[in-house]
Amino acid sequence: QVQLVESGGGLVQAGGSLRLSCAASRSMFSINVMGWYRQAPGKQRELVAVISSGGSTNYADFVKGRFTISRDNAKNTVYLQMNSLKPEDTAVYYCNYLVSVFNYWGQGTQVTVSS
């Protein structure tokens, strides 16, 4: 009934920027936590950043100072501003919404960073 629609991925050169967006197709009463994960081919999915309903944020060490997560509660949307991109950031990025004990996942958007 609810799906997460991602956008903003693409191909950029090292040092460039991208802004990812993830919006729920239907409004929700509340979303406890919104987050971004990424997964490179043949590798385990890893946490990139999360933001709570109160606006508290946490980042993986490898993106601190470069990525910024934010949310628009009225639009049920989470954003990931990615600056100073590196080739090692290349992965499929997935948004994730935690609602009570239920997790909702986006389909993933490809981010490719060339040298």
N, C-alpha and C positions, 0 to 999 in steps of 0.2 A: 504493500500500500504506500509505503514511503520509500523513495529512492533519493540518493545523493548524486547530484549532477556536478561534475568537476569541469573546470576549464582553465586555460592559461598556460598549459604545457607547450613545449616546442623545442626547437633547436637554437642554441645560442653559443657564442664563443666565450672562452674563459674570460672572467672579469665582467661579464654581462649580467643582466637582471631579468627576472621573470616574476610575475605575480599570479599565484594560483588562487582560484576561488572554488568553493564548494557550497552549494545551496540545496536545501531539502525541497523536494517537490511539493510537499505539503507542510503546512505549519504544524508545529509541535507545542505542547503546553510548556515544556521545559526541556532543556538539554544541559545535563550536568557538566559534561566535558566535551570539548571539540579538540580534535588533534589531527596531526599529519604524520604519516609513516611513509617509508620508502623501501623499495626492494629492487636490487640489481639482479640481473639474470644469474641463477645458480646460487644466490646468496639469501640469507635469512632476512625477513622483514624487520626493520628497525624503526624505533621511535625518532621522530624529528623534533616535534614541538607539540605542546598541549596548552590549552587555555581553559580555565574553569569558568563557571557561570558568573563568578565574582570578578573575573578578569585577571586572576593570577596565572602566570605563565611559567613554563619550564621548557628548557631547550637541551637537546643533546649537545655534548661538548663540541662536536665537530661542526656545528652551525652557529654557535654563540658569536654574537657580534656581526653576523652576516645575514641571518634570517630573522624575520619578525612575524609572529602570529598575532592575529586580531580577529575579532568577531563582531557581527552586527546581529544582535538578538532579534530585532524587529524583522529582519529578513531571513533569520535562521541560516546565516551564512558565516563561514569561516574563511579567512584569507591567510595566505603565506607569501609574504614579500621576501624574495630571494635576491640578494645582492652579492657581488663578488663571487660569482659562481665558479666552481672548479670542476675539472673533468671527473673527479671522484664523486661529484654530486649527481652524476648520470644515473638515473633509476626511474622506475615507475613510482609515482607518488600517489598515495591513497589518503583520502580524508576519512575520518572516523568520528562518529557521534556516539556518546554514551548517554543513554536515557534510562534512568533507573539501573537495572541490571542488564539491559539490552544494548548491544552494539550494532551500529549501522555503518556499513562501508560503502565508499564510492567505488566505481569501476576502475579507477586509476587513470592517471594522465602521465604520458611519457615526457620526461625532461632529459634532454641530451645536451651535454656541454662539450664542445670541441676544444682542442688545445690551441 
